[in-house]
Amino acid sequence: MVIKKDSKTSANVAQRTDDSTIDLEIVRDGNMFRLKLALMLGLALVVNTFASGRFGWTLSSFIDISDGISDGIVGETGNGAVAKNDASWISELWSTSLVFDETLPWDPSVYRKWIAYENGHGEKPPAMLVLTNLGWNQQNQTLGKRIPRHIRNKEFMIGIINHPWFHPTFWEELEEGQRTIPPNDTTRYYVFFDRPTYYDSHYPIYGGYNDNLDLADGRPKERWEEWPSQRDFNRKLFREAAGRVRLLQFNGGGWGLNSLERLNGSKANWPISFIPLSDLVSRVNETWDQGLVSPADKEAHLSPHQQEEIATCEAETKRKFFVTYVGNGRSGHNSKFHQVYGGARGSYFALHDNQTVFVGSPDSKQIRESALKGLAYETILMETVFGLAPRGDNKFSYRFAEVMAAGTIPVVHADDWLWPFRPELVDWNECAVIMPEKDAGNVTLQILKGMSLEERCQRRKRCYKIYKDYMERPEGLIHGLVEGLELVATTGIKPFVGIKCSDYNYSFECNMQR
């Protein structure tokens, strides 16, 4: 760590000088060395291109954005008042803080309300987002830099640090005794791990091999040996702000809290809000848990004119294809369910008519010789009224986000699936067509055909607004997760949406519970 004097602002600015250090294995075979180097550089280029292209990220540290004017102005209020942050005290106390992590893009347009409030500007926010320093931000950076950061985890981090309620140094100040929590404090705290909690072997290249490009920043791939237990997890905040703290835990199905630490939300060692990609309502805590939306693989981008067609209901008469599904027919693991009903996906394959219903695998004859021939997948969805997004091997489907991005109404069959976001924030019944897995196929198709143009228009509007607000960017995702928990804390609990397990269900997971 080097502290360098900034001639423009007289603020001490800390800069890491070793972020780009890459340890290369010295090998005797020169060709092998060149091959390894080429692969590493190629991987870094692809990851950087993917991230920059998808989100338009510009790398900058917190110090960069807080040091533009004397004393480091951060954000701006509506009336022109500003908040100040002197970078020097941060550099002296928290030399490994994420404020120096130049691999994360800090949005300079975000008005950071806690920094403003603590410098005498604006009102106190009702809640605070904080990050631990157990992983990437720990003092031992020799170890910290060897903890892998997966691409989806990095997207979560970007959403967290660019939330207006995020406080960049609160956790470290509390641990070091530089801050106390007043007895009359009413702030609600949402704590996130600064370590990998979400791993998706198919992200960002779906259908690829296991462990594809789901790594960021060129970090070596090393699994974290175990999750922190009660013994090594700092509980000061949870003790001093009891009842007002939630530890938010992402999980993609591969990594996450182990069974002894999680069990379920009510038995975990910490007050936790579990946020899984593919879990069952019957297994979670209905008070605090919520589902996580998967990112779109092939993401459609509607033009202003296409968005206007949704707003004016013109899309209901202009879209060419009534129902589409281009994908495989796998629908879980229950052979009897497949045999009798064809599965949530297979039930639709026989309904392909090349006129209003288009269902099949991408390389199948019925798709290659249909009206969809030669059309890009995203174009097909943007011209579709109802997009099928039935569950596959897992409860969630990557097609769900793709359908939403295209302004298309999703048709979902996923019994007992924990839907994304809290029901207090998003009522999916007003957007998606949600039907039991056993009713996939002709039963659901008849319901779609009987839906009025007015209802279709209202559902489409709600769906596209949900996508734009909470699904399109990491910042929106974090906003949605936090807003939902704020509604739980302030307005009470609503029942989860979706199809819960009952005697009516034939899905594999519901059968297992009988």
C-alpha positions in Angstrom: 0.0 0.0 0.0 1.3 3.4 -1.0 -0.1 6.7 0.2 0.3 9.2 -2.5 -0.4 13.0 -2.1 -3.0 14.2 -4.6 -1.8 17.6 -5.9 -5.3 18.7 -6.9 -7.1 18.2 -3.6 -4.5 17.9 -0.9 -6.2 14.6 0.1 -4.2 11.6 0.8 -5.2 9.0 -1.7 -4.3 5.4 -1.2 -3.6 3.3 -4.2 -2.8 -0.4 -4.5 0.2 -1.1 -6.5 -0.1 -4.8 -6.7 -3.7 -5.4 -8.0 -2.4 -6.4 -11.4 0.2 -8.8 -10.1 -0.1 -12.2 -11.7 2.0 -15.1 -10.5 3.1 -17.1 -13.6 4.4 -20.6 -13.2 7.9 -20.8 -14.5 8.1 -23.8 -16.8 11.0 -25.2 -18.8 9.0 -25.7 -21.9 8.7 -22.4 -23.6 5.8 -23.4 -25.7 3.8 -24.5 -22.7 4.6 -21.1 -21.0 3.3 -19.2 -24.0 0.2 -21.3 -24.2 -0.6 -20.7 -20.6 0.0 -17.0 -20.9 -2.2 -16.8 -24.0 -5.0 -18.6 -22.3 -4.8 -16.4 -19.2 -4.8 -13.2 -21.3 -7.6 -14.5 -23.5 -9.8 -15.4 -20.5 -9.2 -12.0 -18.9 -10.1 -10.3 -22.2 -13.3 -12.2 -22.6 -14.4 -11.6 -19.0 -13.7 -7.9 -19.3 -15.4 -7.6 -22.7 -18.5 -9.5 -21.3 -18.8 -7.3 -18.2 -18.1 -4.0 -19.9 -20.3 -4.7 -22.9 -23.3 -5.9 -20.9 -23.4 -3.3 -18.2 -21.2 -0.4 -19.6 -19.0 -0.6 -16.5 -16.2 2.0 -15.9 -13.7 0.9 -13.3 -13.2 3.5 -10.5 -12.6 3.2 -6.8 -14.6 5.0 -4.1 -11.6 7.3 -3.6 -11.8 8.3 -7.3 -15.4 9.5 -7.1 -15.0 11.1 -3.7 -11.9 13.1 -4.7 -13.1 15.1 -7.6 -13.4 18.4 -5.7 -11.6 19.6 -2.6 -12.6 17.5 0.5 -14.1 14.9 -1.8 -17.7 15.7 -2.7 -19.8 12.6 -3.0 -23.1 12.9 -4.8 -25.5 15.8 -4.9 -28.9 16.4 -3.4 -31.9 17.9 -5.2 -31.3 21.3 -3.6 -27.6 21.4 -4.5 -26.3 20.5 -1.0 -23.3 18.2 -1.0 -21.8 15.6 1.2 -18.0 15.5 2.0 -15.7 12.7 2.6 -12.0 13.2 3.4 -10.2 10.2 1.9 -7.1 10.6 4.2 -8.7 9.1 7.4 -9.9 6.1 5.4 -6.5 5.4 3.9 -4.9 5.5 7.3 -7.3 3.3 9.1 -8.7 0.9 6.5 -5.9 0.2 4.1 -7.5 -3.0 2.8 -11.0 -1.6 2.7 -13.1 -2.1 -0.5 -13.0 1.6 -1.0 -9.6 0.9 -2.7 -10.8 -2.0 -4.7 -10.3 -0.7 -8.2 -11.9 -3.8 -9.8 -15.3 -2.5 -8.7 -17.0 0.3 -10.7 -18.4 2.9 -8.3 -21.2 5.0 -9.9 -20.3 8.7 -9.4 -24.0 9.7 -10.0 -25.2 7.9 -6.9 -26.0 10.2 -4.0 -24.6 8.3 -1.0 -27.1 9.2 1.8 -25.2 7.9 4.8 -22.1 9.9 4.0 -24.3 12.9 3.4 -26.1 12.5 6.7 -22.9 12.0 8.7 -21.6 15.2 7.2 -24.6 17.3 8.1 -26.6 17.0 4.9 -30.0 15.4 4.3 -32.1 13.1 6.5 -31.1 9.9 8.1 -31.9 6.9 5.9 -34.1 4.3 7.5 -31.7 1.4 6.7 -28.0 0.7 5.9 -26.3 -1.7 3.6 -22.9 -3.0 4.8 -20.3 -5.5 3.8 -18.2 -7.7 6.0 -14.4 -7.9 5.9 -14.1 -11.6 6.2 -13.1 -12.3 2.6 -12.0 -10.0 -0.1 -11.7 -7.0 2.3 -9.8 -8.7 5.1 -6.6 -7.3 6.4 -4.6 -10.3 5.2 -4.6 -9.4 1.6 -2.2 -12.2 0.7 -5.2 -14.5 1.5 -7.9 -12.1 0.5 -6.6 -11.9 -3.1 -6.6 -15.6 -3.4 -10.3 -15.9 -2.7 -12.1 -16.3 -6.1 -14.6 -13.7 -7.2 -17.2 -15.2 -9.5 -18.8 -13.0 -12.1 -22.3 -13.1 -10.7 -20.9 -12.4 -7.2 -19.2 -9.3 -8.7 -22.5 -8.2 -10.1 -24.1 -8.4 -6.7 -21.2 -6.4 -5.2 -21.7 -3.7 -7.8 -25.3 -3.5 -6.9 -24.5 -3.3 -3.2 -21.8 -0.6 -3.3 -23.9 1.6 -5.6 -27.0 1.5 -3.4 -27.7 4.9 -1.9 -27.9 3.4 1.6 -24.6 1.6 1.4 -22.0 2.6 4.0 -18.4 1.8 2.8 -16.6 1.7 6.1 -19.3 1.0 8.8 -18.4 -2.6 9.4 -14.7 -1.9 9.9 -15.3 1.1 12.1 -17.6 -0.9 14.4 -15.0 -3.8 14.6 -12.2 -1.4 15.5 -14.2 0.5 18.1 -14.4 3.7 16.1 -18.1 3.6 16.1 -20.9 2.6 18.5 -24.6 2.0 18.0 -26.7 4.4 20.2 -29.3 2.7 22.5 -32.1 4.6 20.8 -31.0 3.7 17.2 -33.8 2.6 14.9 -31.7 1.9 11.8 -32.3 -1.5 10.1 -29.0 -3.1 8.9 -28.7 -5.4 5.9 -25.3 -7.2 5.9 -23.8 -8.9 2.9 -20.7 -11.2 2.8 -17.6 -10.0 1.0 -16.8 -13.6 -0.1 -18.2 -16.0 -2.7 -21.7 -17.1 -1.9 -23.0 -17.7 -5.4 -21.5 -20.0 -8.0 -23.1 -20.8 -11.4 -21.1 -23.2 -13.6 -23.2 -22.1 -16.6 -22.6 -18.4 -16.3 -22.1 -16.4 -18.5 -21.8 -19.1 -21.2 -24.8 -21.4 -20.9 -24.6 -24.9 -22.3 -20.8 -24.7 -21.8 -18.6 -26.9 -19.7 -18.5 -26.8 -15.9 -16.3 -24.1 -14.5 -16.4 -21.9 -17.6 -15.8 -18.2 -17.4 -17.5 -17.7 -14.0 -14.4 -16.1 -12.5 -13.5 -12.4 -12.3 -10.4 -10.3 -11.8 -8.0 -13.1 -12.8 -8.1 -14.6 -9.3 -6.9 -18.2 -8.9 -9.8 -20.7 -8.4 -9.6 -21.8 -4.8 -12.6 -22.9 -2.8 -13.1 -21.4 0.6 -12.6 -24.2 3.0 -15.6 -23.6 5.3 -18.1 -20.9 6.1 -17.6 -18.8 9.3 -19.2 -20.3 12.3 -20.4 -18.6 15.5 -16.9 -18.7 16.8 -15.2 -16.6 14.2 -18.1 -14.4 13.0 -18.2 -11.0 14.6 -21.6 -10.7 16.3 -21.2 -7.2 17.7 -23.6 -5.6 15.2 -26.1 -8.4 15.7 -25.9 -8.1 19.4 -26.1 -4.3 19.6 -28.8 -3.9 17.0 -30.8 -7.0 17.9 -33.9 -7.5 15.9 -32.9 -4.9 13.3 -30.1 -6.8 11.5 -30.4 -9.3 8.6 -27.5 -11.2 7.0 -28.4 -11.5 3.3 -27.2 -14.8 1.8 -27.1 -15.4 -1.9 -27.0 -19.0 -3.2 -26.9 -20.4 -6.7 -27.2 -24.0 -5.7 -23.5 -24.9 -5.8 -22.0 -22.8 -3.0 -23.6 -21.3 0.1 -24.3 -21.9 3.7 -23.7 -25.5 4.7 -26.5 -27.5 6.2 -25.3 -27.1 9.8 -25.2 -23.3 9.5 -28.4 -22.8 7.4 -30.9 -25.7 8.2 -33.5 -23.1 7.4 -34.0 -19.4 8.1 -35.5 -20.0 11.6 -32.7 -22.3 12.8 -29.6 -20.6 11.4 -27.0 -19.2 13.8 -27.6 -15.7 12.5 -30.8 -13.7 11.6 -30.6 -14.5 8.0 -32.5 -13.7 4.8 -31.8 -16.6 2.4 -31.8 -15.6 -1.3 -31.6 -18.8 -3.4 -31.8 -19.2 -7.1 -33.8 -22.5 -7.1 -35.5 -23.5 -3.8 -38.9 -24.5 -2.6 -41.4 -22.5 -0.6 -41.9 -25.4 1.7 -38.2 -25.3 2.7 -37.7 -21.7 3.5 -38.7 -19.1 6.1 -41.7 -17.2 4.8 -40.9 -14.3 7.0 -37.5 -13.2 5.6 -36.4 -15.4 2.7 -37.0 -14.6 -1.0 -36.0 -16.0 -4.3 -33.3 -14.8 -6.7 -33.8 -14.2 -10.4 -31.5 -15.7 -12.9 -29.7 -13.5 -15.4 -30.7 -13.8 -19.0 -28.4 -15.6 -21.4 -29.7 -14.1 -24.6 -31.1 -10.8 -23.5 -33.4 -8.9 -25.8 -33.2 -5.1 -25.9 -36.4 -3.4 -26.9 -36.3 -0.3 -29.0 -38.1 2.9 -27.8 -40.8 2.1 -30.4 -41.3 -1.4 -29.1 -41.5 -0.1 -25.6 -44.1 2.4 -26.7 -46.1 -0.5 -28.2 -46.2 -2.1 -24.8 -47.3 1.1 -23.1 -50.1 1.7 -25.7 -51.2 -1.9 -25.9 -50.4 -2.1 -29.6 -48.1 -5.1 -28.9 -51.2 -7.2 -28.4 -52.1 -7.0 -32.1 -48.7 -6.5 -33.7 -46.8 -9.4 -32.2 -46.6 -12.3 -34.8 -46.3 -15.4 -32.6 -48.9 -16.4 -30.0 -46.8 -19.0 -28.0 -43.2 -19.9 -28.4 -40.7 -22.2 -26.7 -37.3 -23.0 -28.3 -35.3 -25.3 -26.0 -35.0 -28.8 -24.7 -37.7 -31.0 -23.2 -36.2 -31.9 -19.8 -38.6 -31.3 -16.9 -37.2 -32.7 -13.7 -36.6 -36.3 -12.6 -40.0 -37.9 -12.0 -40.3 -40.7 -14.6 -44.0 -41.3 -13.8 -44.8 -37.6 -14.2 -43.1 -37.7 -17.6 -44.9 -40.8 -18.7 -48.4 -39.6 -17.8 -48.1 -35.9 -18.5 -45.1 -35.4 -20.6 -43.4 -33.1 -18.1 -43.7 -29.4 -17.8 -41.9 -28.9 -21.1 -42.7 -32.1 -23.0 -46.4 -31.5 -22.7 -46.1 -28.6 -25.2 -44.1 -30.3 -27.9 -47.1 -32.0 -29.5 -49.0 -28.7 -29.7 -46.6 -27.2 -32.2 -48.8 -26.1 -35.2 -46.5 -23.7 -37.1 -49.3 -21.1 -37.0 -49.8 -19.8 -33.5 -47.8 -22.3 -31.3 -44.1 -22.8 -32.0 -42.4 -25.4 -29.7 -39.3 -27.4 -30.2 -35.6 -27.7 -29.7 -33.4 -25.3 -31.7 -32.1 -27.9 -34.1 -35.4 -29.8 -34.6 -37.1 -30.1 -37.9 -40.3 -28.4 -36.7 -38.4 -25.3 -35.7 -35.9 -25.2 -38.7 -38.8 -25.5 -41.2 -41.2 -23.2 -39.3 -42.0 -19.5 -39.6 -39.2 -19.1 -37.0 -36.6 -20.2 -39.5 -33.6 -17.8 -39.7 -34.8 -15.6 -36.8 -32.5 -14.8 -33.9 -33.7 -16.2 -30.5 -34.1 -12.6 -29.1 -36.2 -11.6 -32.2 -38.5 -14.5 -31.7 -39.2 -13.5 -28.1 -39.8 -9.9 -29.0 -42.4 -11.0 -31.5 -44.1 -13.4 -29.1 -47.3 -12.8 -27.0 -46.7 -15.6 -24.4 -43.3 -17.0 -23.8 -43.1 -20.5 -22.2 -40.7 -20.7 -19.3 -41.5 -24.0 -17.6 -39.1 -25.5 -15.1 -36.4 -27.8 -16.4 -34.0 -29.9 -14.3 -34.2 -27.2 -11.7 -37.2 -25.2 -10.5 -36.1 -22.0 -12.1 -35.5 -21.5 -15.9 -33.0 -19.2 -17.5 -35.7 -18.5 -20.1 -37.8 -16.7 -17.5 -35.5 -13.6 -17.5 -35.1 -13.8 -21.3 -38.9 -13.7 -21.7 -39.2 -10.8 -19.3 -36.5 -8.8 -21.1 -38.4 -9.2 -24.4 -41.5 -7.7 -22.9 -43.2 -11.0 -23.3 -45.7 -12.6 -20.8 -44.0 -15.6 -19.1 -45.9 -18.8 -18.7 -44.4 -20.7 -15.7 -44.9 -24.2 -14.5 -42.7 -24.7 -11.3 -44.7 -26.2 -8.4 -43.4 -24.9 -5.0 -40.8 -22.7 -6.5 -39.6 -19.8 -4.4 -40.3 -16.9 -6.7 -37.9 -13.9 -7.0 -38.3 -11.0 -4.6 -40.6 -10.6 -1.7 -44.4 -10.9 -2.4 -44.9 -7.6 -0.6 -42.9 -6.0 -3.4 -43.8 -8.1 -6.5 -47.1 -9.9 -7.0 -46.2 -12.2 -9.8 -49.8 -13.2 -10.3 -50.4 -9.8 -11.9 -47.7 -10.5 -14.4 -46.9 -14.1 -15.2 -49.4 -16.9 -16.0 -48.7 -19.4 -13.2 -50.0 -22.9 -13.6 -49.3 -26.3 -12.0 -46.9 -28.5 -13.7 -49.6 -31.1 -14.4 -51.6 -28.5 -16.3 -48.8 -27.8 -18.8 -49.9 -28.2 -22.3 -53.4 -28.0 -23.7 -55.1 -27.0 -20.4 -52.9 -23.9 -20.1 -53.0 -23.2 -23.9 -56.8 -22.9 -23.7 -56.5 -20.4 -20.8 -54.1 -18.3 -22.9 -56.4 -18.3 -25.9 -59.3 -17.2 -23.7 -57.4 -14.2 -22.2 -58.7 -10.8 -23.3 -56.5 -8.3 -25.0 -56.9 -5.9 -22.1 -55.7 -8.4 -19.6 -52.8 -9.3 -21.8 -51.8 -5.7 -22.1 -51.9 -5.1 -18.3 -49.9 -8.2 -17.6 -47.3 -7.2 -20.2 -47.0 -3.7 -18.8 -46.5 -5.0 -15.2 -43.9 -7.7 -16.4 -41.8 -5.2 -18.3 -41.8 -2.7 -15.5 -40.7 -5.4 -13.1 -37.9 -6.3 -15.5 -36.7 -2.7 -15.9 -36.9 -1.9 -12.2 -35.4 -5.0 -10.6 -34.0 -7.4 -13.2 -32.1 -5.5 -15.9 -29.1 -4.3 -13.8 -27.4 -5.5 -10.6 -28.3 -2.2 -8.9 -32.0 -2.8 -9.6 -31.7 -6.4 -8.2 -30.3 -5.2 -4.9 -32.9 -2.4 -4.7 -35.6 -5.0 -5.2 -34.2 -7.4 -2.5 -33.8 -4.6 0.0 -37.1 -2.9 -0.7 -38.9 -6.1 -0.2 -37.4 -6.6 3.3 -38.1 -3.0 4.1 -41.8 -3.7 3.3 -41.7 -6.8 5.6 -40.3 -4.6 8.4 -42.8 -1.7 8.0 -46.0 -3.1 6.5 -46.2 -6.8 7.5 -46.0 -10.1 5.6 -47.9 -11.3 2.6 -48.2 -15.0 1.6 -45.9 -16.3 -1.1 -47.1 -16.4 -4.7 -46.9 -19.5 -6.9 -48.2 -23.1 -6.8 -47.6 -24.7 -3.4 -47.5 -28.4 -2.9 -50.8 -30.2 -2.2 -52.6 -33.4 -3.2 -53.2 -31.8 -6.6 -49.5 -31.6 -7.5 -47.6 -34.3 -9.4 -44.2 -32.6 -9.6 -41.2 -34.6 -8.5 -40.4 -32.4 -5.5 -44.0 -32.3 -4.2 -44.2 -36.1 -4.5 -41.0 -36.4 -2.4 -42.8 -34.5 0.5 -45.7 -36.9 0.7 
